[in-house]
Amino acid sequence: MNLRSAGLSRWIGCVAALALLGACTPRPAGSNLRHDGVVERMAVTAPGVARSAGPACGTARLAAGVKGGDGGSAGFTPTVGYRVGPGDNLRFNIFGEEGLSDITARVDDAGYVQLPIVELVRVGGRTTRDIQAELKEAYAPHFINPWVTVELIGAESAPLYFLGEFREPGVRYMKGATNVLEAVALAGGLGKDAYLPGARLLRDNRICTVDLNALLRNGAFEQNVWMKPRDVLFAPLKEDMSVYVLGAVAGPQAVPFGAEGRTLLQVLALAGGPVGGQALLSDIRIIRTTSPTQGELIIVDATRMLTGKGLDFPLEPGDVVFVPRSALGDWNVAIGEILPSLQLIGGVLTPITLIESLKDE
């Protein structure tokens, strides 16, 4: 499976950038320009999210020293011992009984297996130890003190999906409680070209507020949350990501970041240039994300660059460049302008509910 999906990359970039918009505020008057045209840079955090935040969308923190603990977080909490599910393969032995040794069975979609004499047995959601105890009791009326063993020989009910720059991308299967670091190891680790600031954990079609870059680069172990079956870990290649140019430009679009990177003036040119007489080039807003919940708002005066008084501004993958038509005193207005363009560029449904909740913060 090749992780370099342009559509997924655009979607992740859009959602992460928009998550920050509600936290941005207009610049104070009287800010001094620097040589690169930056009026102001400010760190921003999505409303209601602490800077140390890790778990969200049903993730659970690891309790220190406890393999199955949830650390007090709500949501998915793994249990000690593997729970059998549909698609798993089991081996059964009722020793000493003819025809009842080395029986293999695949768990059906309803969580059942069929065995001699006792027929249908529900095994879904149970550990092999639980199943063994139940079968011992089920066979007791037929045999004297039956000796029963149950062995998991193929775990396929709890898949994890690894997309992008992993050494071994594709599908792997959980065989018990698995955290993010253990999951990354299942895929052979990350490739050398993986762009960690753009790495994301996706669960139930949502981007979780788990900062994989902080975990893997900076040792922020509060981000080492429990995985859940069918989770997706996505690690893009830097050059495969995009920069989004919106607002008063001739052709709002997603511009590929490329191997050499992009600058502000380059992407404005690629978007057809600013709309004459409308674009406020002295007040360009750049929304830059460093995690699903944190990033920067950068306000740039591009007129200095165009007149040779300032250096061109280097962009990062996933940046959203917004060229306003007038001075922005209210980010709600900006969001109203940005949403339609992002929907058009991404070709996917933007999470309007999330944006509306941020506007109300």
Secondary structure as the mmCIF struct_conf table of DSSP 4:
data_model
#
loop_
_struct_conf.conf_type_id
_struct_conf.id
_struct_conf.beg_label_comp_id
_struct_conf.beg_label_asym_id
_struct_conf.beg_label_seq_id
_struct_conf.end_label_comp_id
_struct_conf.end_label_asym_id
_struct_conf.end_label_seq_id
HELX_RH_AL_P HELX_RH_AL_P1 ALA A 6 LEU A 21
TURN_TY1_P TURN_TY1_P1 GLY A 22 ALA A 23
HELX_LH_PP_P HELX_LH_PP_P1 PRO A 26 PRO A 28
TURN_TY1_P TURN_TY1_P2 ALA A 29 GLY A 30
HELX_LH_PP_P HELX_LH_PP_P2 SER A 31 LEU A 33
TURN_TY1_P TURN_TY1_P3 HIS A 35 ASP A 36
STRN STRN1 VAL A 38 THR A 45
TURN_TY1_P TURN_TY1_P4 PRO A 47 GLY A 48
TURN_TY1_P TURN_TY1_P5 ARG A 51 SER A 52
TURN_TY1_P TURN_TY1_P6 CYS A 57 GLY A 58
HELX_LH_PP_P HELX_LH_PP_P3 ARG A 61 LEU A 62
STRN STRN2 ALA A 63 ALA A 63
TURN_TY1_P TURN_TY1_P7 ALA A 64 GLY A 65
STRN STRN3 VAL A 66 VAL A 66
TURN_TY1_P TURN_TY1_P8 LYS A 67 GLY A 68
TURN_TY1_P TURN_TY1_P9 GLY A 71 GLY A 72
BEND BEND1 GLY A 75 GLY A 75
BEND BEND2 VAL A 80 GLY A 81
HELX_LH_PP_P HELX_LH_PP_P4 TYR A 82 VAL A 84
TURN_TY1_P TURN_TY1_P10 PRO A 86 GLY A 87
STRN STRN4 ASN A 89 PHE A 95
TURN_TY1_P TURN_TY1_P11 GLY A 96 GLY A 96
BEND BEND3 GLU A 97 GLU A 97
TURN_TY1_P TURN_TY1_P12 GLU A 98 GLY A 99
BEND BEND4 SER A 101 ASP A 102
STRN STRN5 ILE A 103 ARG A 106
TURN_TY1_P TURN_TY1_P13 ASP A 109 ALA A 110
BEND BEND5 GLY A 111 GLY A 111
STRN STRN6 TYR A 112 LEU A 115
TURN_TY1_P TURN_TY1_P14 PRO A 116 VAL A 118
STRN STRN7 GLU A 119 ARG A 122
TURN_TY1_P TURN_TY1_P15 GLY A 124 GLY A 125
HELX_RH_AL_P HELX_RH_AL_P2 THR A 128 TYR A 139
TURN_TY1_P TURN_TY1_P16 ALA A 140 HIS A 142
BEND BEND6 PHE A 143 ASN A 145
STRN STRN8 TRP A 147 GLY A 154
BEND BEND7 SER A 157 ALA A 158
STRN STRN9 PRO A 159 GLY A 164
BEND BEND8 GLU A 165 GLU A 165
STRN STRN10 PHE A 166 PHE A 166
BEND BEND9 ARG A 167 GLU A 168
STRN STRN11 GLY A 170 TYR A 173
BEND BEND10 LYS A 175 GLY A 176
STRN STRN12 ASN A 179 ASN A 179
HELX_RH_AL_P HELX_RH_AL_P3 VAL A 180 LEU A 186
TURN_TY1_P TURN_TY1_P17 ALA A 187 GLY A 188
STRN STRN13 LEU A 190 LEU A 190
TURN_TY1_P TURN_TY1_P18 LYS A 192 ASP A 193
STRN STRN14 ALA A 194 ALA A 194
HELX_RH_3T_P HELX_RH_3T_P1 LEU A 196 GLY A 198
STRN STRN15 ARG A 200 ARG A 203
TURN_TY1_P TURN_TY1_P19 ASP A 204 ASN A 205
STRN STRN16 ARG A 206 ILE A 207
BEND BEND11 THR A 209 THR A 209
HELX_RH_AL_P HELX_RH_AL_P4 LEU A 212 ASN A 218
HELX_RH_3T_P HELX_RH_3T_P2 PHE A 221 GLN A 223
HELX_LH_PP_P HELX_LH_PP_P5 VAL A 225 VAL A 225
STRN STRN17 TRP A 226 TRP A 226
HELX_LH_PP_P HELX_LH_PP_P6 MET A 227 MET A 227
TURN_TY1_P TURN_TY1_P20 PRO A 229 ARG A 230
STRN STRN18 VAL A 232 ALA A 235
STRN STRN19 LEU A 237 LEU A 237
HELX_RH_3T_P HELX_RH_3T_P3 LYS A 238 ASP A 240
STRN STRN20 SER A 242 GLY A 247
BEND BEND12 ALA A 248 ALA A 248
STRN STRN21 VAL A 249 VAL A 249
BEND BEND13 ALA A 250 GLY A 251
STRN STRN22 GLN A 253 PRO A 256
BEND BEND14 ALA A 259 GLU A 260
STRN STRN23 THR A 263 THR A 263
HELX_RH_AL_P HELX_RH_AL_P5 LEU A 264 LEU A 270
TURN_TY1_P TURN_TY1_P21 ALA A 271 GLY A 272
STRN STRN24 PRO A 274 PRO A 274
HELX_LH_PP_P HELX_LH_PP_P7 VAL A 275 VAL A 275
TURN_TY1_P TURN_TY1_P22 GLY A 276 GLN A 278
HELX_RH_3T_P HELX_RH_3T_P4 LEU A 281 ASP A 283
STRN STRN25 ILE A 284 THR A 289
BEND BEND15 THR A 290 THR A 293
STRN STRN26 GLN A 294 VAL A 300
HELX_RH_AL_P HELX_RH_AL_P6 ALA A 302 LEU A 306
TURN_TY1_P TURN_TY1_P23 THR A 307 GLY A 308
BEND BEND16 LYS A 309 GLY A 310
HELX_LH_PP_P HELX_LH_PP_P8 LEU A 311 PHE A 313
STRN STRN27 PRO A 314 PRO A 314
HELX_LH_PP_P HELX_LH_PP_P9 LEU A 315 LEU A 315
TURN_TY1_P TURN_TY1_P24 PRO A 317 GLY A 318
STRN STRN28 VAL A 320 VAL A 323
BEND BEND17 ARG A 325 SER A 326
BEND BEND18 GLY A 329 GLY A 329
HELX_RH_AL_P HELX_RH_AL_P7 TRP A 331 GLY A 346
BEND BEND19 VAL A 348 VAL A 348
HELX_RH_AL_P HELX_RH_AL_P8 ILE A 352 LYS A 359
TURN_TY1_P TURN_TY1_P25 ASP A 360 ASP A 360
#
